[in-house]
Amino acid sequence: MKELLRSNNLVKLSWAQSMLQQSGIESVWLDRHTSVMEGSISAIEQRLVVAEEDYEAAKRCLQRAERELEH
């Protein structure tokens, strides 16, 4: 697995996971529970990871989706 995104922004993580899913790319959201347990101090960022072989396609997918949001 390779880290694609690290953030405390739950909306961004959820959006990214949804975009990947729509493109047929599986992802795993890590540190979700650890972050909740530590409270709201945002010390532990959550991570979205994908399989090594999907990393480049996942990166392109999110870049394309971000460009579409800008227009």
PDB file of N, H, CA, C and O in Angstrom:
ATOM      1  N   MET A   1       0.848  -1.178   0.000  1.00  0.00           N
ATOM      2  CA  MET A   1       0.000   0.000   0.000  1.00  0.00           C
ATOM      3  C   MET A   1       0.889   1.235   0.000  1.00  0.00           C
ATOM      4  O   MET A   1       1.975   1.253   0.579  1.00  0.00           O
ATOM      5  N   LYS A   2       0.385   2.268  -0.673  1.00  0.00           N
ATOM      6  H   LYS A   2      -0.498   2.254  -1.143  1.00  0.00           H
ATOM      7  CA  LYS A   2       1.138   3.509  -0.772  1.00  0.00           C
ATOM      8  C   LYS A   2       0.229   4.677  -0.407  1.00  0.00           C
ATOM      9  O   LYS A   2      -0.916   4.749  -0.855  1.00  0.00           O
ATOM     10  N   GLU A   3       0.743   5.582   0.402  1.00  0.00           N
ATOM     11  H   GLU A   3       1.673   5.524   0.766  1.00  0.00           H
ATOM     12  CA  GLU A   3      -0.035   6.732   0.849  1.00  0.00           C
ATOM     13  C   GLU A   3      -0.306   7.683  -0.313  1.00  0.00           C
ATOM     14  O   GLU A   3       0.609   8.096  -1.026  1.00  0.00           O
ATOM     15  N   LEU A   4      -1.571   8.017  -0.485  1.00  0.00           N
ATOM     16  H   LEU A   4      -2.314   7.681   0.095  1.00  0.00           H
ATOM     17  CA  LEU A   4      -1.993   8.927  -1.534  1.00  0.00           C
ATOM     18  C   LEU A   4      -2.317  10.306  -0.982  1.00  0.00           C
ATOM     19  O   LEU A   4      -2.049  11.326  -1.617  1.00  0.00           O
ATOM     20  N   LEU A   5      -2.898  10.318   0.212  1.00  0.00           N
ATOM     21  H   LEU A   5      -3.116   9.489   0.727  1.00  0.00           H
ATOM     22  CA  LEU A   5      -3.366  11.576   0.787  1.00  0.00           C
ATOM     23  C   LEU A   5      -3.306  11.487   2.299  1.00  0.00           C
ATOM     24  O   LEU A   5      -3.639  10.459   2.888  1.00  0.00           O
ATOM     25  N   ARG A   6      -2.875  12.584   2.925  1.00  0.00           N
ATOM     26  H   ARG A   6      -2.605  13.420   2.447  1.00  0.00           H
ATOM     27  CA  ARG A   6      -2.822  12.673   4.387  1.00  0.00           C
ATOM     28  C   ARG A   6      -3.470  13.998   4.769  1.00  0.00           C
ATOM     29  O   ARG A   6      -3.084  15.053   4.266  1.00  0.00           O
ATOM     30  N   SER A   7      -4.461  13.940   5.665  1.00  0.00           N
ATOM     31  H   SER A   7      -4.775  13.083   6.074  1.00  0.00           H
ATOM     32  CA  SER A   7      -5.187  15.162   6.000  1.00  0.00           C
ATOM     33  C   SER A   7      -6.002  14.972   7.273  1.00  0.00           C
ATOM     34  O   SER A   7      -6.257  13.850   7.710  1.00  0.00           O
ATOM     35  N   ASN A   8      -6.404  16.101   7.858  1.00  0.00           N
ATOM     36  H   ASN A   8      -6.197  17.013   7.503  1.00  0.00           H
ATOM     37  CA  ASN A   8      -7.384  16.103   8.938  1.00  0.00           C
ATOM     38  C   ASN A   8      -8.742  16.551   8.417  1.00  0.00           C
ATOM     39  O   ASN A   8      -9.708  16.628   9.177  1.00  0.00           O
ATOM     40  N   ASN A   9      -8.819  16.846   7.125  1.00  0.00           N
ATOM     41  H   ASN A   9      -8.034  16.783   6.508  1.00  0.00           H
ATOM     42  CA  ASN A   9     -10.048  17.310   6.498  1.00  0.00           C
ATOM     43  C   ASN A   9     -10.885  16.095   6.085  1.00  0.00           C
ATOM     44  O   ASN A   9     -10.625  15.469   5.057  1.00  0.00           O
ATOM     45  N   LEU A  10     -11.887  15.775   6.899  1.00  0.00           N
ATOM     46  H   LEU A  10     -12.098  16.283   7.734  1.00  0.00           H
ATOM     47  CA  LEU A  10     -12.704  14.589   6.651  1.00  0.00           C
ATOM     48  C   LEU A  10     -13.488  14.689   5.351  1.00  0.00           C
ATOM     49  O   LEU A  10     -13.721  13.676   4.691  1.00  0.00           O
ATOM     50  N   VAL A  11     -13.893  15.885   4.978  1.00  0.00           N
ATOM     51  H   VAL A  11     -13.703  16.707   5.514  1.00  0.00           H
ATOM     52  CA  VAL A  11     -14.634  16.073   3.727  1.00  0.00           C
ATOM     53  C   VAL A  11     -13.727  15.755   2.542  1.00  0.00           C
ATOM     54  O   VAL A  11     -14.142  15.074   1.604  1.00  0.00           O
ATOM     55  N   LYS A  12     -12.491  16.246   2.585  1.00  0.00           N
ATOM     56  H   LYS A  12     -12.154  16.798   3.347  1.00  0.00           H
ATOM     57  CA  LYS A  12     -11.550  15.992   1.497  1.00  0.00           C
ATOM     58  C   LYS A  12     -11.234  14.504   1.380  1.00  0.00           C
ATOM     59  O   LYS A  12     -11.193  13.962   0.276  1.00  0.00           O
ATOM     60  N   LEU A  13     -11.015  13.850   2.501  1.00  0.00           N
ATOM     61  H   LEU A  13     -11.049  14.289   3.398  1.00  0.00           H
ATOM     62  CA  LEU A  13     -10.724  12.417   2.481  1.00  0.00           C
ATOM     63  C   LEU A  13     -11.904  11.625   1.928  1.00  0.00           C
ATOM     64  O   LEU A  13     -11.721  10.719   1.115  1.00  0.00           O
ATOM     65  N   SER A  14     -13.098  11.962   2.365  1.00  0.00           N
ATOM     66  H   SER A  14     -13.246  12.697   3.026  1.00  0.00           H
ATOM     67  CA  SER A  14     -14.297  11.279   1.893  1.00  0.00           C
ATOM     68  C   SER A  14     -14.502  11.505   0.397  1.00  0.00           C
ATOM     69  O   SER A  14     -14.832  10.577  -0.340  1.00  0.00           O
ATOM     70  N   TRP A  15     -14.304  12.740  -0.040  1.00  0.00           N
ATOM     71  H   TRP A  15     -14.036  13.494   0.558  1.00  0.00           H
ATOM     72  CA  TRP A  15     -14.432  13.090  -1.455  1.00  0.00           C
ATOM     73  C   TRP A  15     -13.428  12.298  -2.284  1.00  0.00           C
ATOM     74  O   TRP A  15     -13.782  11.719  -3.311  1.00  0.00           O
ATOM     75  N   ALA A  16     -12.173  12.274  -1.835  1.00  0.00           N
ATOM     76  H   ALA A  16     -11.885  12.744  -1.001  1.00  0.00           H
ATOM     77  CA  ALA A  16     -11.126  11.563  -2.562  1.00  0.00           C
ATOM     78  C   ALA A  16     -11.445  10.077  -2.663  1.00  0.00           C
ATOM     79  O   ALA A  16     -11.277   9.472  -3.723  1.00  0.00           O
ATOM     80  N   GLN A  17     -11.898   9.497  -1.577  1.00  0.00           N
ATOM     81  H   GLN A  17     -12.035   9.987  -0.717  1.00  0.00           H
ATOM     82  CA  GLN A  17     -12.234   8.074  -1.593  1.00  0.00           C
ATOM     83  C   GLN A  17     -13.391   7.806  -2.549  1.00  0.00           C
ATOM     84  O   GLN A  17     -13.401   6.789  -3.242  1.00  0.00           O
ATOM     85  N   SER A  18     -14.348   8.698  -2.588  1.00  0.00           N
ATOM     86  H   SER A  18     -14.340   9.524  -2.025  1.00  0.00           H
ATOM     87  CA  SER A  18     -15.480   8.561  -3.502  1.00  0.00           C
ATOM     88  C   SER A  18     -15.025   8.665  -4.957  1.00  0.00           C
ATOM     89  O   SER A  18     -15.465   7.877  -5.795  1.00  0.00           O
ATOM     90  N   MET A  19     -14.159   9.616  -5.265  1.00  0.00           N
ATOM     91  H   MET A  19     -13.802  10.256  -4.585  1.00  0.00           H
ATOM     92  CA  MET A  19     -13.647   9.775  -6.631  1.00  0.00           C
ATOM     93  C   MET A  19     -12.897   8.520  -7.074  1.00  0.00           C
ATOM     94  O   MET A  19     -13.053   8.062  -8.206  1.00  0.00           O
ATOM     95  N   LEU A  20     -12.094   7.977  -6.187  1.00  0.00           N
ATOM     96  H   LEU A  20     -11.967   8.349  -5.267  1.00  0.00           H
ATOM     97  CA  LEU A  20     -11.349   6.763  -6.500  1.00  0.00           C
ATOM     98  C   LEU A  20     -12.298   5.589  -6.739  1.00  0.00           C
ATOM     99  O   LEU A  20     -12.128   4.816  -7.682  1.00  0.00           O
ATOM    100  N   GLN A  21     -13.286   5.473  -5.879  1.00  0.00           N
ATOM    101  H   GLN A  21     -13.424   6.100  -5.113  1.00  0.00           H
ATOM    102  CA  GLN A  21     -14.256   4.383  -6.000  1.00  0.00           C
ATOM    103  C   GLN A  21     -14.991   4.463  -7.335  1.00  0.00           C
ATOM    104  O   GLN A  21     -15.211   3.440  -7.984  1.00  0.00           O
ATOM    105  N   GLN A  22     -15.370   5.667  -7.746  1.00  0.00           N
ATOM    106  H   GLN A  22     -15.192   6.497  -7.218  1.00  0.00           H
ATOM    107  CA  GLN A  22     -16.061   5.844  -9.023  1.00  0.00           C
ATOM    108  C   GLN A  22     -15.169   5.461 -10.204  1.00  0.00           C
ATOM    109  O   GLN A  22     -15.669   5.104 -11.271  1.00  0.00           O
ATOM    110  N   SER A  23     -13.857   5.534 -10.013  1.00  0.00           N
ATOM    111  H   SER A  23     -13.451   5.824  -9.146  1.00  0.00           H
ATOM    112  CA  SER A  23     -12.910   5.158 -11.064  1.00  0.00           C
ATOM    113  C   SER A  23     -12.479   3.698 -10.950  1.00  0.00           C
ATOM    114  O   SER A  23     -11.633   3.233 -11.714  1.00  0.00           O
ATOM    115  N   GLY A  24     -13.057   2.987 -10.004  1.00  0.00           N
ATOM    116  H   GLY A  24     -13.745   3.364  -9.384  1.00  0.00           H
ATOM    117  CA  GLY A  24     -12.734   1.570  -9.840  1.00  0.00           C
ATOM    118  C   GLY A  24     -11.433   1.311  -9.106  1.00  0.00           C
ATOM    119  O   GLY A  24     -10.858   0.229  -9.226  1.00  0.00           O
ATOM    120  N   ILE A  25     -10.963   2.286  -8.348  1.00  0.00           N
ATOM    121  H   ILE A  25     -11.429   3.165  -8.250  1.00  0.00           H
ATOM    122  CA  ILE A  25      -9.713   2.141  -7.596  1.00  0.00           C
ATOM    123  C   ILE A  25     -10.046   1.973  -6.121  1.00  0.00           C
ATOM    124  O   ILE A  25     -10.690   2.828  -5.512  1.00  0.00           O
ATOM    125  N   GLU A  26      -9.596   0.858  -5.558  1.00  0.00           N
ATOM    126  H   GLU A  26      -9.073   0.163  -6.052  1.00  0.00           H
ATOM    127  CA  GLU A  26      -9.839   0.600  -4.134  1.00  0.00           C
ATOM    128  C   GLU A  26      -8.864   1.400  -3.284  1.00  0.00           C
ATOM    129  O   GLU A  26      -7.687   1.538  -3.619  1.00  0.00           O
ATOM    130  N   SER A  27      -9.375   1.921  -2.184  1.00  0.00           N
ATOM    131  H   SER A  27     -10.331   1.809  -1.911  1.00  0.00           H
ATOM    132  CA  SER A  27      -8.529   2.648  -1.243  1.00  0.00           C
ATOM    133  C   SER A  27      -8.898   2.229   0.173  1.00  0.00           C
ATOM    134  O   SER A  27      -9.972   1.686   0.430  1.00  0.00           O
ATOM    135  N   VAL A  28      -7.967   2.500   1.080  1.00  0.00           N
ATOM    136  H   VAL A  28      -7.094   2.941   0.872  1.00  0.00           H
ATOM    137  CA  VAL A  28      -8.182   2.198   2.492  1.00  0.00           C
ATOM    138  C   VAL A  28      -7.918   3.476   3.270  1.00  0.00           C
ATOM    139  O   VAL A  28      -6.904   4.144   3.067  1.00  0.00           O
ATOM    140  N   TRP A  29      -8.843   3.807   4.166  1.00  0.00           N
ATOM    141  H   TRP A  29      -9.667   3.264   4.331  1.00  0.00           H
ATOM    142  CA  TRP A  29      -8.742   5.006   4.990  1.00  0.00           C
ATOM    143  C   TRP A  29      -8.122   4.587   6.318  1.00  0.00           C
ATOM    144  O   TRP A  29      -8.757   3.879   7.100  1.00  0.00           O
ATOM    145  N   LEU A  30      -6.891   5.015   6.581  1.00  0.00           N
ATOM    146  H   LEU A  30      -6.375   5.590   5.946  1.00  0.00           H
ATOM    147  CA  LEU A  30      -6.169   4.629   7.797  1.00  0.00           C
ATOM    148  C   LEU A  30      -6.204   5.722   8.851  1.00  0.00           C
ATOM    149  O   LEU A  30      -6.391   6.899   8.542  1.00  0.00           O
ATOM    150  N   ASP A  31      -6.025   5.322  10.082  1.00  0.00           N
ATOM    151  H   ASP A  31      -5.873   4.366  10.334  1.00  0.00           H
ATOM    152  CA  ASP A  31      -5.925   6.208  11.248  1.00  0.00           C
ATOM    153  C   ASP A  31      -7.237   6.903  11.588  1.00  0.00           C
ATOM    154  O   ASP A  31      -7.257   7.851  12.372  1.00  0.00           O
ATOM    155  N   ARG A  32      -8.309   6.442  11.011  1.00  0.00           N
ATOM    156  H   ARG A  32      -8.293   5.672  10.373  1.00  0.00           H
ATOM    157  CA  ARG A  32      -9.623   7.038  11.264  1.00  0.00           C
ATOM    158  C   ARG A  32     -10.000   6.922  12.739  1.00  0.00           C
ATOM    159  O   ARG A  32     -10.405   7.904  13.362  1.00  0.00           O
ATOM    160  N   HIS A  33      -9.867   5.736  13.284  1.00  0.00           N
ATOM    161  H   HIS A  33      -9.539   4.938  12.778  1.00  0.00           H
ATOM    162  CA  HIS A  33     -10.271   5.507  14.667  1.00  0.00           C
ATOM    163  C   HIS A  33      -9.278   6.128  15.647  1.00  0.00           C
ATOM    164  O   HIS A  33      -9.675   6.649  16.689  1.00  0.00           O
ATOM    165  N   THR A  34      -8.007   6.074  15.318  1.00  0.00           N
ATOM    166  H   THR A  34      -7.685   5.651  14.471  1.00  0.00           H
ATOM    167  CA  THR A  34      -6.988   6.671  16.180  1.00  0.00           C
ATOM    168  C   THR A  34      -7.205   8.168  16.288  1.00  0.00           C
ATOM    169  O   THR A  34      -7.088   8.747  17.368  1.00  0.00           O
ATOM    170  N   SER A  35      -7.519   8.786  15.171  1.00  0.00           N
ATOM    171  H   SER A  35      -7.614   8.315  14.294  1.00  0.00           H
ATOM    172  CA  SER A  35      -7.756  10.225  15.157  1.00  0.00           C
ATOM    173  C   SER A  35      -8.971  10.596  16.012  1.00  0.00           C
ATOM    174  O   SER A  35      -8.955  11.606  16.715  1.00  0.00           O
ATOM    175  N   VAL A  36     -10.010   9.782  15.949  1.00  0.00           N
ATOM    176  H   VAL A  36     -10.022   8.961  15.378  1.00  0.00           H
ATOM    177  CA  VAL A  36     -11.214  10.031  16.745  1.00  0.00           C
ATOM    178  C   VAL A  36     -10.901   9.879  18.228  1.00  0.00           C
ATOM    179  O   VAL A  36     -11.373  10.663  19.051  1.00  0.00           O
ATOM    180  N   MET A  37     -10.111   8.876  18.563  1.00  0.00           N
ATOM    181  H   MET A  37      -9.728   8.239  17.894  1.00  0.00           H
ATOM    182  CA  MET A  37      -9.784   8.622  19.964  1.00  0.00           C
ATOM    183  C   MET A  37      -8.952   9.741  20.578  1.00  0.00           C
ATOM    184  O   MET A  37      -9.064  10.010  21.774  1.00  0.00           O
ATOM    185  N   GLU A  38      -8.125  10.393  19.779  1.00  0.00           N
ATOM    186  H   GLU A  38      -8.034  10.175  18.807  1.00  0.00           H
ATOM    187  CA  GLU A  38      -7.282  11.456  20.320  1.00  0.00           C
ATOM    188  C   GLU A  38      -8.043  12.759  20.527  1.00  0.00           C
ATOM    189  O   GLU A  38      -7.507  13.697  21.117  1.00  0.00           O
ATOM    190  N   GLY A  39      -9.251  12.829  20.064  1.00  0.00           N
ATOM    191  H   GLY A  39      -9.687  12.066  19.586  1.00  0.00           H
ATOM    192  CA  GLY A  39     -10.069  14.020  20.280  1.00  0.00           C
ATOM    193  C   GLY A  39      -9.980  14.989  19.117  1.00  0.00           C
ATOM    194  O   GLY A  39      -9.720  14.593  17.980  1.00  0.00           O
ATOM    195  N   SER A  40     -10.193  16.227  19.404  1.00  0.00           N
ATOM    196  H   SER A  40     -10.404  16.549  20.327  1.00  0.00           H
ATOM    197  CA  SER A  40     -10.266  17.223  18.333  1.00  0.00           C
ATOM    198  C   SER A  40      -9.019  18.086  18.221  1.00  0.00           C
ATOM    199  O   SER A  40      -9.087  19.184  17.667  1.00  0.00           O
ATOM    200  N   ILE A  41      -7.890  17.624  18.728  1.00  0.00           N
ATOM    201  H   ILE A  41      -7.835  16.733  19.177  1.00  0.00           H
ATOM    202  CA  ILE A  41      -6.677  18.444  18.655  1.00  0.00           C
ATOM    203  C   ILE A  41      -5.968  18.298  17.310  1.00  0.00           C
ATOM    204  O   ILE A  41      -5.014  19.026  17.036  1.00  0.00           O
ATOM    205  N   SER A  42      -6.412  17.389  16.489  1.00  0.00           N
ATOM    206  H   SER A  42      -7.187  16.798  16.713  1.00  0.00           H
ATOM    207  CA  SER A  42      -5.882  17.195  15.131  1.00  0.00           C
ATOM    208  C   SER A  42      -4.398  16.846  15.101  1.00  0.00           C
ATOM    209  O   SER A  42      -3.696  17.224  14.163  1.00  0.00           O
ATOM    210  N   ALA A  43      -3.920  16.142  16.098  1.00  0.00           N
ATOM    211  H   ALA A  43      -4.491  15.836  16.860  1.00  0.00           H
ATOM    212  CA  ALA A  43      -2.516  15.763  16.147  1.00  0.00           C
ATOM    213  C   ALA A  43      -2.213  14.603  15.209  1.00  0.00           C
ATOM    214  O   ALA A  43      -1.088  14.475  14.725  1.00  0.00           O
ATOM    215  N   ILE A  44      -3.189  13.770  14.953  1.00  0.00           N
ATOM    216  H   ILE A  44      -4.102  13.873  15.347  1.00  0.00           H
ATOM    217  CA  ILE A  44      -2.973  12.597  14.108  1.00  0.00           C
ATOM    218  C   ILE A  44      -3.759  12.767  12.814  1.00  0.00           C
ATOM    219  O   ILE A  44      -4.990  12.769  12.810  1.00  0.00           O
ATOM    220  N   GLU A  45      -3.028  12.908  11.725  1.00  0.00           N
ATOM    221  H   GLU A  45      -2.028  12.907  11.728  1.00  0.00           H
ATOM    222  CA  GLU A  45      -3.692  13.028  10.433  1.00  0.00           C
ATOM    223  C   GLU A  45      -4.124  11.653   9.955  1.00  0.00           C
ATOM    224  O   GLU A  45      -3.481  10.644  10.243  1.00  0.00           O
ATOM    225  N   GLN A  46      -5.211  11.636   9.228  1.00  0.00           N
ATOM    226  H   GLN A  46      -5.733  12.456   8.994  1.00  0.00           H
ATOM    227  CA  GLN A  46      -5.714  10.406   8.657  1.00  0.00           C
ATOM    228  C   GLN A  46      -5.131  10.251   7.258  1.00  0.00           C
ATOM    229  O   GLN A  46      -4.802  11.239   6.602  1.00  0.00           O
ATOM    230  N   ARG A  47      -5.004   8.996   6.803  1.00  0.00           N
ATOM    231  H   ARG A  47      -5.272   8.193   7.336  1.00  0.00           H
ATOM    232  CA  ARG A  47      -4.352   8.730   5.521  1.00  0.00           C
ATOM    233  C   ARG A  47      -5.258   7.893   4.624  1.00  0.00           C
ATOM    234  O   ARG A  47      -6.016   7.039   5.082  1.00  0.00           O
ATOM    235  N   LEU A  48      -5.149   8.170   3.348  1.00  0.00           N
ATOM    236  H   LEU A  48      -4.533   8.865   2.976  1.00  0.00           H
ATOM    237  CA  LEU A  48      -5.826   7.373   2.331  1.00  0.00           C
ATOM    238  C   LEU A  48      -4.724   6.681   1.537  1.00  0.00           C
ATOM    239  O   LEU A  48      -3.846   7.340   0.980  1.00  0.00           O
ATOM    240  N   VAL A  49      -4.774   5.358   1.486  1.00  0.00           N
ATOM    241  H   VAL A  49      -5.487   4.823   1.938  1.00  0.00           H
ATOM    242  CA  VAL A  49      -3.744   4.595   0.788  1.00  0.00           C
ATOM    243  C   VAL A  49      -4.371   3.737  -0.301  1.00  0.00           C
ATOM    244  O   VAL A  49      -5.539   3.356  -0.224  1.00  0.00           O
ATOM    245  N   VAL A  50      -3.567   3.444  -1.317  1.00  0.00           N
ATOM    246  H   VAL A  50      -2.618   3.754  -1.379  1.00  0.00           H
ATOM    247  CA  VAL A  50      -3.990   2.584  -2.422  1.00  0.00           C
ATOM    248  C   VAL A  50      -2.897   1.550  -2.665  1.00  0.00           C
ATOM    249  O   VAL A  50      -1.779   1.684  -2.168  1.00  0.00           O
ATOM    250  N   ALA A  51      -3.228   0.527  -3.428  1.00  0.00           N
ATOM    251  H   ALA A  51      -4.137   0.418  -3.832  1.00  0.00           H
ATOM    252  CA  ALA A  51      -2.232  -0.484  -3.797  1.00  0.00           C
ATOM    253  C   ALA A  51      -1.137   0.173  -4.630  1.00  0.00           C
ATOM    254  O   ALA A  51      -1.404   1.106  -5.386  1.00  0.00           O
ATOM    255  N   GLU A  52       0.088  -0.311  -4.494  1.00  0.00           N
ATOM    256  H   GLU A  52       0.305  -1.069  -3.880  1.00  0.00           H
ATOM    257  CA  GLU A  52       1.233   0.245  -5.231  1.00  0.00           C
ATOM    258  C   GLU A  52       0.924   0.360  -6.725  1.00  0.00           C
ATOM    259  O   GLU A  52       1.219   1.380  -7.348  1.00  0.00           O
ATOM    260  N   GLU A  53       0.333  -0.683  -7.292  1.00  0.00           N
ATOM    261  H   GLU A  53       0.093  -1.512  -6.786  1.00  0.00           H
ATOM    262  CA  GLU A  53       0.076  -0.698  -8.741  1.00  0.00           C
ATOM    263  C   GLU A  53      -1.020   0.283  -9.162  1.00  0.00           C
ATOM    264  O   GLU A  53      -1.135   0.607 -10.344  1.00  0.00           O
ATOM    265  N   ASP A  54      -1.818   0.756  -8.216  1.00  0.00           N
ATOM    266  H   ASP A  54      -1.724   0.493  -7.256  1.00  0.00           H
ATOM    267  CA  ASP A  54      -2.888   1.718  -8.517  1.00  0.00           C
ATOM    268  C   ASP A  54      -2.485   3.161  -8.218  1.00  0.00           C
ATOM    269  O   ASP A  54      -3.240   4.088  -8.512  1.00  0.00           O
ATOM    270  N   TYR A  55      -1.308   3.356  -7.641  1.00  0.00           N
ATOM    271  H   TYR A  55      -0.695   2.603  -7.402  1.00  0.00           H
ATOM    272  CA  TYR A  55      -0.933   4.677  -7.149  1.00  0.00           C
ATOM    273  C   TYR A  55      -0.953   5.757  -8.238  1.00  0.00           C
ATOM    274  O   TYR A  55      -1.576   6.802  -8.053  1.00  0.00           O
ATOM    275  N   GLU A  56      -0.291   5.522  -9.348  1.00  0.00           N
ATOM    276  H   GLU A  56       0.215   4.672  -9.499  1.00  0.00           H
ATOM    277  CA  GLU A  56      -0.215   6.542 -10.410  1.00  0.00           C
ATOM    278  C   GLU A  56      -1.589   6.864 -10.969  1.00  0.00           C
ATOM    279  O   GLU A  56      -1.910   8.032 -11.189  1.00  0.00           O
ATOM    280  N   ALA A  57      -2.410   5.832 -11.204  1.00  0.00           N
ATOM    281  H   ALA A  57      -2.149   4.883 -11.025  1.00  0.00           H
ATOM    282  CA  ALA A  57      -3.770   6.055 -11.716  1.00  0.00           C
ATOM    283  C   ALA A  57      -4.607   6.813 -10.695  1.00  0.00           C
ATOM    284  O   ALA A  57      -5.405   7.676 -11.060  1.00  0.00           O
ATOM    285  N   ALA A  58      -4.428   6.497  -9.426  1.00  0.00           N
ATOM    286  H   ALA A  58      -3.779   5.796  -9.129  1.00  0.00           H
ATOM    287  CA  ALA A  58      -5.178   7.183  -8.361  1.00  0.00           C
ATOM    288  C   ALA A  58      -4.773   8.649  -8.280  1.00  0.00           C
ATOM    289  O   ALA A  58      -5.622   9.526  -8.116  1.00  0.00           O
ATOM    290  N   LYS A  59      -3.487   8.908  -8.395  1.00  0.00           N
ATOM    291  H   LYS A  59      -2.798   8.196  -8.529  1.00  0.00           H
ATOM    292  CA  LYS A  59      -2.985  10.281  -8.358  1.00  0.00           C
ATOM    293  C   LYS A  59      -3.566  11.084  -9.530  1.00  0.00           C
ATOM    294  O   LYS A  59      -4.017  12.215  -9.351  1.00  0.00           O
ATOM    295  N   ARG A  60      -3.551  10.495 -10.719  1.00  0.00           N
ATOM    296  H   ARG A  60      -3.184   9.577 -10.865  1.00  0.00           H
ATOM    297  CA  ARG A  60      -4.124  11.178 -11.893  1.00  0.00           C
ATOM    298  C   ARG A  60      -5.615  11.407 -11.726  1.00  0.00           C
ATOM    299  O   ARG A  60      -6.128  12.458 -12.110  1.00  0.00           O
ATOM    300  N   CYS A  61      -6.317  10.432 -11.157  1.00  0.00           N
ATOM    301  H   CYS A  61      -5.900   9.578 -10.845  1.00  0.00           H
ATOM    302  CA  CYS A  61      -7.760  10.540 -10.928  1.00  0.00           C
ATOM    303  C   CYS A  61      -8.073  11.742 -10.045  1.00  0.00           C
ATOM    304  O   CYS A  61      -8.963  12.531 -10.363  1.00  0.00           O
ATOM    305  N   LEU A  62      -7.352  11.886  -8.943  1.00  0.00           N
ATOM    306  H   LEU A  62      -6.630  11.245  -8.684  1.00  0.00           H
ATOM    307  CA  LEU A  62      -7.609  12.999  -8.022  1.00  0.00           C
ATOM    308  C   LEU A  62      -7.192  14.334  -8.624  1.00  0.00           C
ATOM    309  O   LEU A  62      -7.857  15.345  -8.400  1.00  0.00           O
ATOM    310  N   GLN A  63      -6.107  14.351  -9.380  1.00  0.00           N
ATOM    311  H   GLN A  63      -5.567  13.529  -9.562  1.00  0.00           H
ATOM    312  CA  GLN A  63      -5.683  15.598 -10.039  1.00  0.00           C
ATOM    313  C   GLN A  63      -6.743  16.054 -11.045  1.00  0.00           C
ATOM    314  O   GLN A  63      -7.077  17.236 -11.115  1.00  0.00           O
ATOM    315  N   ARG A  64      -7.262  15.110 -11.813  1.00  0.00           N
ATOM    316  H   ARG A  64      -6.991  14.149 -11.756  1.00  0.00           H
ATOM    317  CA  ARG A  64      -8.308  15.422 -12.794  1.00  0.00           C
ATOM    318  C   ARG A  64      -9.569  15.936 -12.090  1.00  0.00           C
ATOM    319  O   ARG A  64     -10.171  16.915 -12.529  1.00  0.00           O
ATOM    320  N   ALA A  65      -9.959  15.284 -11.017  1.00  0.00           N
ATOM    321  H   ALA A  65      -9.470  14.488 -10.661  1.00  0.00           H
ATOM    322  CA  ALA A  65     -11.151  15.683 -10.273  1.00  0.00           C
ATOM    323  C   ALA A  65     -10.975  17.080  -9.656  1.00  0.00           C
ATOM    324  O   ALA A  65     -11.916  17.874  -9.638  1.00  0.00           O
ATOM    325  N   GLU A  66      -9.773  17.374  -9.153  1.00  0.00           N
ATOM    326  H   GLU A  66      -9.009  16.729  -9.168  1.00  0.00           H
ATOM    327  CA  GLU A  66      -9.513  18.701  -8.587  1.00  0.00           C
ATOM    328  C   GLU A  66      -9.583  19.777  -9.654  1.00  0.00           C
ATOM    329  O   GLU A  66     -10.102  20.864  -9.404  1.00  0.00           O
ATOM    330  N   ARG A  67      -9.062  19.484 -10.853  1.00  0.00           N
ATOM    331  H   ARG A  67      -8.640  18.601 -11.057  1.00  0.00           H
ATOM    332  CA  ARG A  67      -9.139  20.456 -11.961  1.00  0.00           C
ATOM    333  C   ARG A  67     -10.586  20.736 -12.336  1.00  0.00           C
ATOM    334  O   ARG A  67     -10.950  21.876 -12.625  1.00  0.00           O
ATOM    335  N   GLU A  68     -11.412  19.691 -12.332  1.00  0.00           N
ATOM    336  H   GLU A  68     -11.116  18.764 -12.097  1.00  0.00           H
ATOM    337  CA  GLU A  68     -12.831  19.867 -12.657  1.00  0.00           C
ATOM    338  C   GLU A  68     -13.534  20.742 -11.625  1.00  0.00           C
ATOM    339  O   GLU A  68     -14.452  21.485 -11.969  1.00  0.00           O
ATOM    340  N   LEU A  69     -13.118  20.662 -10.382  1.00  0.00           N
ATOM    341  H   LEU A  69     -12.372  20.058 -10.102  1.00  0.00           H
ATOM    342  CA  LEU A  69     -13.711  21.502  -9.335  1.00  0.00           C
ATOM    343  C   LEU A  69     -13.352  22.977  -9.529  1.00  0.00           C
ATOM    344  O   LEU A  69     -14.128  23.862  -9.171  1.00  0.00           O
ATOM    345  N   GLU A  70     -12.181  23.230 -10.093  1.00  0.00           N
ATOM    346  H   GLU A  70     -11.550  22.510 -10.384  1.00  0.00           H
ATOM    347  CA  GLU A  70     -11.728  24.598 -10.292  1.00  0.00           C
ATOM    348  C   GLU A  70     -12.521  25.320 -11.384  1.00  0.00           C
ATOM    349  O   GLU A  70     -12.566  26.550 -11.404  1.00  0.00           O
ATOM    350  N   HIS A  71     -13.137  24.576 -12.280  1.00  0.00           N
ATOM    351  H   HIS A  71     -13.100  23.577 -12.265  1.00  0.00           H
ATOM    352  CA  HIS A  71     -13.860  25.188 -13.405  1.00  0.00           C
ATOM    353  C   HIS A  71     -15.324  25.224 -13.179  1.00  0.00           C
ATOM    354  O   HIS A  71     -16.069  25.707 -14.031  1.00  0.00           O
TER     355      HIS A  71
END
